[in-house]
Amino acid sequence: MKVRSAGSGDRAGQGSLRAPFDLDRAIARLLTLGTYLSVLLLTVGIVSMAAAGRWPLQSPGVPGLDLARLPGDLAAARPAGFLWLGLLCMIATPSARVLAALLGYLRFGERSMVVVSVGILLVIAASVAIGLSGSGAA
C-alpha cells in the first residue's frame, strides 16, 4: 500500500511510504511517553510513602480512588495522588494508543482499520461501564 504524506511529493520517482511509518513512530512515542510518565508518577508516590515511613501494601495503605480528591492530593503532594494518577496513566495508555491509531487510520482512509479501532474502543468503554456499574462507583 502506498500512502503519500502531506507535501512529500514523489522524489526521484519513488512513492512515499513515510506516512504509515510516521503513524507507527507517533504511536510508539505515545506508548513510551505514557509508560515513562506512569512509572515516574508511581515512583514519586512510592518514594513519598517510604519517606513518610509507610508502604503502599501496608495497612492502612493507600485510600481508595476518589477522582474529586485527586487534584487536591496532587497539589498537596500527597503520595496517594501520585500513585492513583500513575495507575490511571498506565491504564489509559493502551486506550490512547488505539485512539491515536484510529485518528491515523481516518487520516489515511483505512476504513477497515477504522472499524476495528472503533470496535476496540467500544469494547473498552463497555468494559469500563460494566466494571463501574458492578462496583457501585458510578
FENRA-V404874 format. One record per run of one state. SS is the DSSP state (a for helix, b for strand, c for the rest). FROM is the first residue (numbers start at 1). TO is the last residue. If there is no record, write none. Layout:
<<SS/FROM/TO> <SS/FROM/TO>>
//
This chain:
<<c/1/10> <a/11/13> <c/14/17> <a/18/51> <c/52/66> <a/67/75> <c/76/78> <a/79/108> <c/109/110> <a/111/135> <c/136/138>>
//
